[in-house]
Amino acid sequence: MAEYFDRLEARDPAEREAEQFARFPTFLRQALAVAPGLRRWLDGVNPDAVTNREALARLPVLRKAELMEMQAKEPPFGGFADPSALAGNRIHLSPGPIWEPGGLGDDPSEGARAFFAAGARPGDIVHNAFAYHMTPGGFMLDGGARALGCSVFAAGTGNTEMQVEAASILRPSVYCGTPDFLKVMLDRAAETGKDLSSFRRGLVSAGALYPSLRAEYASRGVRVLQCYATAESGVIAYETASDEGEPYPGMILNEHAIVEIVRPGTGEPVPDGEVGEVVVTTFNAAYPLVRLSTGDLSAILPGASPCGRTNRRIKGWMGRADQRTKVKGMFVDPKQIAEVLKHHREIARARLVVTRNGELDAMALHVEAAAGAALDEKAVGATLREVTKLAGNIVHADAGSLPNDGKVIADERDYTK
């Protein structure tokens, strides 16, 4: 019999659906009482009427641009957080900017299930290479690993030499971080003669785990699975695998989340199998966001997972409904490219192109100079780094060569390889 984190993962789907929507009216009533921003957003909604997916789908979708506007008018949370949940809690700031309060309890982001599915077990040491600075990523996965009974080395980002040295001494069995940084660590260890053979499992997020990269990790003795998470909604879905380590298709939805796939730009759910915008509702009492759009594209896979877990599955991350995209685990937004252009009036048009350089993300800003203007590519590159917090090449494009299609960010990464 398959091994599960708890019985909830294998319960009858109808039981899960009934339990979630039996809880939801009470949750929504309490949230409306403590979160004035949510109350204004859902003005006139009767919580007792939201008892199924059809009723939920009649509520408005909250998109991050709207949330950012409300937070700017009423900082920091736009009235969407429960003030009583802030005492003794953390406050985070994600790119956008979007403010998030820390969740409640030992595992507010529900990460323990994802670690368990990835093969982590109580007593394992987890090397957590997600950022603990400003954004909540490090704390989200840290809480999940510790709730499972693992010890966590709070490595954070950067300082590759020190991370490799620490891992060679501490001998962690589980890596947690962005998909490509483990390769950076393993390659550096090979160059310097450090032994990182203790890594046997990996749980990655905040970027694409390409099949070729997963295969390379497997060839080096590390079975790596991925989870889909956002700062506002926690771990939304996670991969499972066979005993041989072969990942099963799709990602299992987490037990705390009600996930809808809607037609982009609308709140209308699409049929299973059709690609649409991922909209998430969780039971987070500290930050009750109802029908929050992630801005990501995915689709519901038909049928049940071969692993035996009975929750619905999404196909995985399939791009952005808008033009925001992740590069090395950080979102880059068209507004940031517009900010670069404000600093450099000598640029007539620009287009950020995101590609792969081997197994790593790479980006280049293609720019056309205004008539008669000279481009200082070094200065433009410095501004790009300052605004996006990421380095990128500057490519001087001929006048009129950039497509006139309204696209500011072009993601040209091949997610099938």
C-alpha positions as a printed Julia matrix, in Angstrom:
417×3 Matrix{Float64}:
   0.0    0.0     0.0
   1.27   3.46   -0.86
   2.65   5.67    1.91
   0.95   9.02    2.49
   1.54  12.02    4.7
  -1.92  11.47    6.25
  -5.32   9.97    5.44
  -6.56  13.21    3.89
  -4.49  12.57    0.79
  -6.33   9.34   -0.03
  -9.89  10.24    0.96
 -12.81  10.12   -1.43
 -12.8   13.24   -3.67
 -16.46  13.91   -2.86
 -15.61  13.89    0.85
 -12.83  16.42    0.29
 -15.06  18.72   -1.73
 -17.86  18.52    0.83
 -15.48  19.19    3.74
 -13.89  22.23    2.09
 -17.18  23.89    1.24
 -18.68  23.01    4.61
 -15.81  24.98    6.2
 -15.79  27.85    3.76
 -18.87  29.88    4.84
 -17.62  30.05    8.45
 -14.11  30.93    7.3
 -15.41  33.66    5.0
 -17.72  35.11    7.65
 -14.85  35.37   10.14
 -12.52  36.82    7.48
 -15.0   39.52    6.51
 -15.31  40.5    10.17
 -11.56  41.15   10.63
 -10.35  42.22    7.17
 -11.95  45.49    6.0
 -10.21  45.35    2.63
 -11.72  41.94    1.9
 -15.08  43.21    3.14
 -14.95  46.12    0.69
 -13.81  43.85   -2.13
 -16.63  41.36   -1.54
 -19.24  43.98   -0.69
 -22.67  42.39   -0.41
 -21.53  38.76   -0.55
 -23.43  36.41    1.76
 -20.92  33.9     3.18
 -23.64  31.34    3.87
 -24.41  31.18    0.15
 -20.89  30.13   -0.88
 -21.28  26.39   -0.42
 -20.02  25.0    -3.73
 -17.75  25.78   -6.69
 -20.52  27.36   -8.68
 -21.18  29.9    -5.91
 -17.46  30.52   -5.44
 -17.09  31.22   -9.17
 -19.58  34.08   -8.85
 -17.17  35.99   -6.58
 -14.72  38.4    -8.23
 -11.18  37.28   -9.02
  -8.57  39.31   -7.14
  -5.54  39.92   -9.34
  -2.19  40.97   -7.95
  -2.22  44.33   -9.73
  -5.46  45.16   -7.9
  -4.06  43.91   -4.6
  -0.97  46.09   -5.08
  -3.17  49.13   -5.73
  -5.15  48.52   -2.54
  -1.97  47.97   -0.54
  -0.56  51.24   -1.87
  -3.69  53.08   -0.75
  -3.82  51.36    2.65
  -0.33  50.07    3.49
   0.9   47.59    4.1
  -1.77  44.92    3.48
  -4.65  46.85    1.96
  -6.93  45.8     4.8
  -6.71  42.11    3.83
  -4.81  40.91    6.91
  -6.24  40.11   10.32
  -4.6   42.68   12.65
  -4.72  40.25   15.58
  -2.61  37.78   13.57
   0.25  40.25   13.18
   1.38  40.31   16.81
   4.58  38.3    17.14
   4.5   37.52   13.42
   6.74  38.3    10.45
   6.11  40.76    7.64
   7.41  39.99    4.16
   7.81  41.98    0.95
   7.78  40.23   -2.42
   8.6   41.7    -5.84
   5.75  43.77   -7.18
   5.82  45.02   -4.47
   3.34  42.9    -2.54
   3.29  42.77    1.25
   2.47  39.5     3.04
   2.09  38.75    6.74
   3.5   35.52    8.07
   1.01  32.69    8.44
  -0.22  31.06   11.63
   0.88  27.75   13.13
   3.95  25.56   12.59
   3.44  25.02    8.85
   1.29  27.88    7.56
   2.34  27.3     3.95
   1.49  23.57    4.08
   4.93  22.53    2.85
   5.28  19.32    4.87
   3.25  17.29    2.35
   5.5   18.35   -0.49
   8.63  17.36    1.46
   7.09  14.0     2.35
   6.16  13.33   -1.29
   9.72  14.23   -2.31
  11.04  11.54    0.03
  12.05  13.59    3.07
  11.41  11.93    6.43
  11.68  12.93   10.1
  15.33  13.16   11.13
  16.6   14.27    7.7
  18.72  17.41    7.44
  17.43  19.87    4.84
  19.73  22.4     3.17
  17.34  25.3     2.5
  18.73  27.61   -0.18
  15.63  29.77   -0.52
  15.91  33.41    0.49
  15.17  34.37    4.09
  15.58  38.05    3.22
  12.42  40.14    2.66
  10.51  37.47    0.71
   8.8   34.6     2.58
  10.21  31.73    0.47
  12.85  30.58    2.93
  10.46  30.62    5.87
   7.7   28.88    3.91
   9.74  25.79    3.12
  11.65  25.98    6.41
   8.36  25.63    8.29
   7.24  22.69    6.16
  10.47  20.76    6.66
  10.51  21.32   10.42
   6.82  20.42   10.72
   7.74  17.09    9.13
  10.43  16.57   11.76
  13.48  17.52    9.71
  16.36  19.71   10.83
  16.95  22.73    8.6
  20.16  24.52    7.7
  19.02  28.06    6.84
  21.49  28.56    3.99
  19.63  31.29    2.12
  20.83  32.53   -1.27
  24.28  33.29   -2.65
  27.64  32.6    -0.95
  28.13  29.46   -3.03
  31.56  28.65   -1.59
  30.28  28.84    1.98
  27.18  26.82    1.13
  29.27  24.05   -0.43
  31.63  24.06    2.54
  28.75  23.9     5.01
  27.01  21.09    3.14
  30.21  19.05    2.97
  30.47  19.23    6.77
  26.8   19.01    7.79
  26.02  16.24    5.24
  22.35  17.14    4.53
  20.31  14.53    2.7
  17.73  16.93    1.22
  18.26  20.01   -0.93
  15.58  22.7    -1.04
  15.82  25.74   -3.3
  15.56  26.86   -6.91
  16.02  24.11   -9.53
  19.33  25.32  -10.91
  21.23  26.27   -7.76
  21.77  22.63   -6.76
  23.68  22.17  -10.01
  25.77  25.24   -9.17
  26.59  23.68   -5.79
  27.37  20.23   -7.18
  29.56  21.64   -9.94
  31.48  23.84   -7.51
  31.95  20.9    -5.16
  33.36  18.82   -8.01
  35.78  21.62   -8.91
  37.01  22.06   -5.34
  37.04  18.42   -4.26
  34.21  18.76   -1.73
  31.96  15.78   -1.1
  28.23  16.53   -1.5
  27.2   12.92   -2.04
  24.97  13.15    1.04
  22.31  14.86   -1.1
  19.81  12.15   -2.08
  16.55  14.08   -2.36
  15.53  17.52   -3.57
  12.43  19.69   -3.4
  12.62  22.66   -5.75
  10.37  25.56   -6.7
  10.38  29.17   -8.01
  11.52  28.1   -11.46
  11.23  25.39  -14.09
  12.74  21.97  -13.43
  13.62  21.03  -16.99
  13.58  17.29  -17.83
  17.26  17.42  -18.8
  18.18  18.97  -15.45
  16.11  16.43  -13.52
  17.84  13.66  -15.47
  21.26  15.1   -14.7
  20.46  15.19  -10.99
  19.29  11.57  -11.16
  22.58  10.6   -12.82
  24.36  12.21   -9.87
  22.3   10.26   -7.35
  19.78  12.97   -6.39
  16.04  12.44   -6.91
  14.49  15.87   -7.36
  10.78  16.71   -7.36
   9.16  20.11   -7.53
   6.33  21.98   -5.88
   4.28  24.95   -7.04
   4.05  27.7    -4.44
   3.34  31.41   -4.17
   4.1   33.86   -1.38
   0.39  34.56   -0.81
  -1.04  31.03   -1.05
   1.76  28.78    0.19
   2.42  25.4    -1.43
  -0.42  24.96   -3.92
   0.62  21.68   -5.52
   3.46  19.17   -5.48
   4.9   16.3    -7.48
   4.88  12.64   -6.51
   6.98   9.79   -7.84
   7.13   6.02   -8.12
   9.35   3.94   -5.84
  11.9    4.0    -8.66
  11.91   7.79   -8.55
  10.08   8.38  -11.82
   7.8   11.43  -11.42
   4.12  10.87  -12.04
   2.35  13.24  -14.44
   1.15  16.54  -13.03
   1.15  18.01   -9.56
  -1.23  17.02   -6.76
  -3.21  19.94   -5.33
  -2.53  20.58   -1.65
  -5.27  19.78    0.85
  -5.65  23.36    2.08
  -6.27  24.96   -1.3
  -9.34  25.34   -3.49
  -7.92  25.75   -6.98
  -9.79  26.92  -10.07
  -8.59  27.28  -13.65
 -10.33  30.26  -15.26
 -10.3   31.88  -18.65
  -7.47  34.47  -18.53
  -8.71  37.93  -17.65
 -12.08  36.61  -16.43
 -13.43  34.69  -13.45
 -15.06  32.0   -15.58
 -13.82  28.45  -14.89
 -12.74  26.5   -17.96
 -13.39  22.78  -18.56
 -10.86  20.31  -17.2
  -7.95  19.96  -19.59
  -8.22  23.49  -20.97
  -5.35  25.84  -20.21
  -6.29  28.85  -18.13
  -5.31  31.13  -15.27
  -4.68  29.55  -11.85
  -6.95  31.04   -9.15
  -6.47  29.98   -5.53
  -8.53  30.24   -2.36
  -6.96  29.07    0.91
  -8.07  28.94    4.52
  -5.36  31.34    5.74
  -6.95  33.2     8.66
  -4.02  35.64    8.87
  -4.3   36.7     5.23
  -7.7   35.64    3.86
  -7.41  36.1     0.11
 -10.39  34.71   -1.8
 -10.07  33.78   -5.49
  -6.57  35.22   -5.81
  -5.14  34.91   -9.3
  -1.55  33.7    -9.37
  -1.15  35.03  -12.91
   0.15  31.58  -13.92
  -1.26  29.29  -16.59
  -2.03  25.62  -16.06
  -4.7   22.99  -16.69
  -6.48  20.3   -14.66
  -5.37  16.82  -15.64
  -8.15  14.23  -15.95
  -8.31  11.21  -13.69
  -6.41  10.29  -10.55
  -2.66  10.11  -10.02
  -1.04   6.66  -10.17
   0.46   7.44   -6.75
  -2.96   6.88   -5.17
  -3.52  10.38   -3.88
  -7.03  11.39   -4.81
  -6.9   15.17   -5.04
  -7.07  16.86   -8.43
  -3.9   17.46  -10.4
  -2.67  20.4   -12.41
  -0.38  19.96  -15.36
   2.2   22.23  -13.8
   3.41  25.73  -14.62
   2.67  26.53  -18.3
   3.63  30.2   -18.5
   2.13  33.49  -17.43
  -1.35  34.81  -18.12
   0.25  38.24  -18.16
   3.8   39.01  -19.24
   5.36  38.75  -15.79
   7.83  35.9   -15.78
  10.25  34.28  -13.37
  13.97  34.51  -14.02
  16.23  32.73  -11.54
  13.34  32.57   -9.09
  12.51  36.29   -9.28
   9.54  37.84  -11.07
  10.27  40.37  -13.78
   7.34  42.64  -14.68
   6.71  44.79  -17.78
   6.45  47.77  -15.42
  10.09  47.23  -14.48
  11.15  47.41  -18.12
   9.15  50.64  -18.42
  11.08  51.93  -15.4
  14.37  51.21  -17.18
  13.15  53.2   -20.2
  12.23  56.15  -17.96
  15.86  56.34  -16.89
  17.11  56.14  -20.48
  15.2   58.42  -22.82
  17.67  57.51  -25.56
  15.83  54.16  -25.9
  12.9   54.2   -28.31
  11.69  50.63  -27.81
  12.76  47.65  -25.73
  11.96  43.98  -25.36
  13.28  41.64  -22.63
  14.04  38.19  -24.03
  14.36  35.3   -21.53
  16.22  32.19  -22.66
  18.26  29.31  -21.27
  22.04  29.19  -21.11
  22.62  25.49  -20.56
  20.54  24.72  -17.47
  20.47  28.31  -16.23
  18.06  31.16  -16.95
  19.42  34.07  -18.95
  17.91  37.37  -20.04
  18.8   40.06  -22.54
  17.25  43.48  -23.05
  16.98  44.23  -26.77
  16.84  47.98  -27.28
  16.32  50.3   -30.23
  17.9   53.72  -29.95
  15.82  56.85  -30.5
  16.59  58.74  -33.69
  19.98  60.39  -33.43
  20.62  59.07  -29.9
  23.65  57.12  -28.69
  23.22  54.16  -26.37
  25.41  53.59  -23.32
  24.91  49.84  -23.01
  26.88  49.65  -19.76
  24.66  52.27  -18.13
  21.49  50.58  -19.39
  22.72  47.25  -18.02
  23.37  48.82  -14.63
  19.86  50.25  -14.53
  18.37  46.89  -15.54
  20.2   45.22  -12.65
  19.15  47.94  -10.2
  15.46  47.75  -11.16
  15.04  43.96  -11.56
  17.79  42.8    -9.16
  19.0   40.54  -11.99
  21.86  40.84  -14.45
  21.12  40.81  -18.18
  22.88  41.46  -21.44
  22.04  44.57  -23.46
  21.54  43.9   -27.18
  21.5   46.89  -29.57
  18.7   46.22  -32.09
  18.38  47.95  -35.45
  15.69  50.61  -35.73
  12.31  49.04  -36.49
  13.55  45.46  -35.94
  11.65  44.71  -32.72
   8.17  43.24  -33.36
   5.31  45.7   -33.02
   3.12  43.27  -31.07
   2.85  44.94  -27.68
   5.04  42.31  -26.04
   7.52  43.72  -23.54
   8.79  40.39  -22.17
   9.32  37.37  -24.45
   9.88  34.06  -22.64
  11.67  31.9   -25.2
  12.65  29.08  -22.85
  11.76  25.58  -24.07
  10.01  23.88  -21.13
   9.91  20.5   -22.86
  13.67  19.83  -22.76
